Amino acid sequence: MTDSSSQQIELHGHPVTYHQMGAGPAVLLIHGITSSSRTWRTVMPALAEHYTVIAPDLLGHGRSAKPRGDYSLGAYASGLRDLLVALEIPRATVVGHSLGGGVAMQFAYQFPERVERLALVDSGGLGSEVSLVLRAATLPGAEYVLPLLASSPLRGAGAALGSVLGRVGLRASADVRGMAEGFESLGDGDARRAFVHTARSVIDPAGQRVDATDRLYLAEHVPSLIVWGEKDHMIPVKHAHDAHAQMPDSRLEIFAGAGHFPFNDDPERFVALLHDFIATTEPAAFDDDLVRQLMLRHRS
C-alpha cells in the first residue's frame, strides 16, 4: 500500500483518511481498535488486482479526526455508510477485523441493502471473552495509565524486536507487529481518549458487553465468511466455531498457528480465500420484506 493511494475527505466537518486502490466490485476493509488502514497493507495491493478496495481510518484512529464524540458501533457504521455514499459506492463486500468485525456486523444490521457479503476476521461481538489488556483499558483511571504504556521505550519495543529478528533471518510474528502498531498509536493524547471511549462502548471489566449472536440468524441470506487465527490470544477461536454454527451456510476457515492477525500471518492464503469467497457467491439481496420474514420466523 503506497502513500499515493491515501486520500482524505471531510464528513460532517471531520477529516477522514482512507486508501482506495484497484477497480471492480467494491471491498470495504475495516480495521480493529488502535489499528488503522495500514493493518491491511500486506493484502490490499493483491486484492486491488480484482476489486475496488477501500480501507478507511475509522474516526479516532490513524490519520482521521479524533473528536470528542460518539465512538459506538452504530456511529462507526453510520460513518462508513456516509463514506461509501460520498465515494458513490452503493454496495460492497464488507470485511471486518477484531473491533472492525463488530462494526461490520452493525453495518450489515443498519444498512443491509449496502452489504453484498460479510467476512469476519477474529471478530469482536461474538462472545464475552476478550483479553485482559482490553478489559483493563475500561477500568476507572485507565486514561491515566495509558500514557505510561504509550511511552517512547514501550512504543519502540515492537520495532526493536522486529529489527533483531530480521538480523537473524526471522520475522516478528503478526501479533507482535500488530500490537506494536497499537502501542505506537497511543502516543497521541487524542488517540488515547478515542481508544478509551471506543473500548468502553463495547467492553467492560467482565468482558465484551456487545453481543451480536442474538441476530446472527439475519445473515441467512448474506454470504458469510469467518476467518480466525487458531492461536488468537485476544479473542478465542471458540467464538469462530460458535458463530459458524449460528450463521446458516457460513464458511469457516481457521489459520493454523496464526494469532489475532491471520491476514498478516499468511497474506497469500487470505487473499486467495477472500477472492474465492467472492467469486463463488452471489451478492445478497435484502429488502424490508425479507428482514420482516426472518424476524417473524425466528420469533415463532
Protein Blocks (a to p, Z undefined) as FASTA:
>chain_A
ZZklpccddeehiacddddededjdddddddehiafklmmmmmmmmmmmbccdddddehi
ajbccddddfbfklmmmmmmmmmmmnopabdcdddehjlmmmmmmmmmmmmmlpmbdcde
hiehiajbdcfklmmmmpghklmmmmmmmpmklmmmmmmmmmmmmmnopacdfklmmmmm
mmmmmmpmklmmmmmmmmmmmpcfkbcfbdfklmmmmmmmgccdddddfklckbcfklmm
mmmmmmghiacdddehiafklmlmmmmlmmmmmmmmmmmpccddddfklmmmmmmmmmZZ
